[in-house]
Each structure stands twice: as structure tokens, then as C-alpha cells.
Amino acid sequence: MGDITEIQAEDGKLNRFIVKFGVIRRRMATGWLVDIPSFYFDLIGGDFKAFPIVENYKGVHDLIMMKIIGNVYEHSDLQYRKGV
């Protein structure tokens, strides 16, 4: 947790996220609501939480394209920069 990652979006923009851990709520096909503890990616400078996509727009897993560029404990300045 606390890693700062960078990934290139379809439009070529580099988006930065902070890796966090929390509980996500999903509605199952049966209609039941379940809480799932999970890691997620919190967009820096935005109000968006992402979960890795297995097959993204390039046909690969997001985690293959993501690059860790630091963490909030050693590089706090990185968490305030929006997409490059």
C-alpha cells in the first residue's frame, strides 16, 4: 500500500494512482450484496477508484503496463501531481 503507479491511458495521457486497500461492495447476479476486501488504485487529482483490468485496450493486463514510480512515504511530492 502507498505505492504510486503510472499507467498510460488510451488517449496517451499518463495517469497516476496510489495503491490502497479497502472493501468494495458488489451486487452478485443473484441480487445479493457482498463486501470484498481488495487492493485498488486511487486516481491522483481525481475522484476515481480503479481495479486492474485483465484485458485492457492493448489486450494485456493493466498490471503489466503499470509502472511503480515511488511511494507516498518516500516521495510525497508525487501524490500531488496530476496526469502528465
N, C-alpha and C positions, 0 to 999 in steps of 0.2 A: 504494500500500500504506500501511496505517496509518490510513486514513480510518475514522472512526466513523460508522456509519449507523444509522438508526432506521426501523423499519417496523411498521405495525400488523397484529397477528395477527387471525385470525377472531374470537377472543374479546374483541377490543378492546384487549388489552394491547399496549403499545409495547415491542418488543424491540430491543435494541441489539447491533450486531455490529462487529467490527474486520475490515477488509478485509485479507486475507493472500494470499500466493502460495505454492503448493506443488504437489506431484504427487499426483494421485488415481489409484487403481487401479480399473479397471473390468473386469468379465468380459463379453466380447462374446457375441453369440448363437452364435458358432462354438465358444465354450468357451475361446478364447484370453484371457489376461490382458494388458491393455495399461496402460501408465502414461501419463497425460495431464497435462502441466503446465497449471495453471489457477489463476485467482483464485477465492477462496471467502470466505465470511463466517463468522467465528468468533464464536459467541454469547458475549456478556459475562456472566459469572456462571454459565455452564453448560458442559456438555460436549457441544456440538452444532456441527457444521460444515454450513453451508447453501450451496447453489448456487442461483443465481437460477432461479425457475420461470417459464417462458414464459407460461403462463396460470394465474394463481393463483385463489384463491377469489372474487375480484372480476372475474375474466375478463380481467385485464391482466397485463403483465409485471411481476415484482417490482421491477425497476429503475425503473419509472415511479412506483411507490409509495414507494420508498426515498428518504430524505432524509439528506444528509450533514450532520452536526451538529458536526463537528470532526475532529481527528486526534490520534493518540496523542503526537505530538511537541510540539504546542502546547497540548493540553487533556488532560493525563494523568489529571486527575480524572474525566473522563467514562468512562474504561475500567473503573472500579471500581463503577459504578452498575449495578444490575440493571434489568430492565424496569420501566417507570414505571406 
